[in-house]
Structure formats: structure tokens, C-alpha cells
């Protein structure tokens, strides 16, 4: 799962999937804009067959700042499904 996740992240930046680390910031280290991040989350939903429901928990969305935090959120949603 982690490998596929990082391959998706790599589509949005100039960093190779194998060089992406959990503590990297989407904005500062990888250069993703807010729109890039939302599109990335949509790709995660499609690829991992989950549906993020930020309407109920907007704080979760605001906590997604690093690769690791997004991966943890994805794991939480996958466990719910």
C-alpha cells in the first residue's frame, strides 16, 4: 500500500516515489498547491476505493500536511470500509 501511495504522490511533484519520505511536507518539500492536494486526495479515493468525508470532519483535512499524515488518514478510512 505504501509503495502505491508514494507512486501517486510522485505524480504531483518532481520527486521520485522511492525518495519520498513520511515527514515530507506536501507544500514545502513537494511543492503541491491546495488544488494539487485535493486532486491527489481524489486519486487516493479512486485508487484505494475509499471515500473521504471531510464535510463531517474538516479538521482531518487541515491536518494533512505531510506524506505520513495523509497515509495515516488513508489507513483509517480503509479500516472503516
C-alpha angles and dihedrals in degrees: 000000000000092000093051090046092054092046088058091048090051090059088068101046143034094253119104116242092243091055096052113108129197094242094055115118116231091219105033103032102027101029098231118160122217089261091050089052093052091048089048091053089051089053090051090053091052096043097045097032096238132127119221112214105200093159089078097038113028090161089070090058092051091052093059100099103123136046090247094052091051091048091051091050091050091051090051092052092045090054090053093054 
